Amino acid sequence: MNSAFIDFMRIRFLTMLAYRVNYYSGILIYTLNIGVYYFTWQAIYGSSGEIGGFTAAQMTTYVAVSWMARAFYFNNLDREIAADIRDGSIAIQFIRPINYVMVKMMQGLGEGIFRFLLLMIPGMIIAILLFPVELPTAPSAWIGFLVMLFFSFIINSQINVITGLAAFFVENNEGMMRMKRVVVDLFSGLIIPISLYPDWLSTIMKVLPFQAITYLPGSVFTGRVEGTGIWNVLGIQVLWFILLLIPMVLIWRQARKRLFVQGG
């Protein structure tokens, strides 16, 4: 890996570290989210043993790990890129001997590592202490989940980059970015597991990339997917990683031909 990319990742990590106090409140907010969903699902389950293929214990674990995973893969690359385009600062990137999109991805990874160490892990420990979370016992589940968590970050970042680059074509993509965030949270299975949606809707959602962000890693962590099935769902993530590279590269190449500065 180019040492310059590593430097960008390191600088973003150190920048986040300088404002780490802000993330203490983030731990509280994510824990409160888990608590709200936990008590909501407890009320929904009642005396039911299983809903949508999830037991009550699996649902609790799924909610906890899904929200804490979001603490890792979440970033604002779309807003950063859109801001660079609107103020024209992205023009400077064109004369630098380094790929702008790769720079943003590495900056996002630096932020993700920070979030993993100072938000996700502490938050997960607190969630385990407060709620009946069942941790996997099989090493393959842990390994599979951690690998898939990395791909969750990659796929979510690719979607953010594509959304951010859209500012080249629509000038103001604020509405698009807001819609993207709602769609990702809803269709990824963060709010409601995909298996609980109506059959026709869950079928559609399973051919979209969003399930690879939250639902599939969560299914592995809760033990709903085991053994060779882990390789199958990991393959889905790898497939979407490759497929999303295509529009990301094409949009970036086309965008370079459309650069103009608003108000510059």
Disulfide bonds with the S-S distance in Angstrom:
none
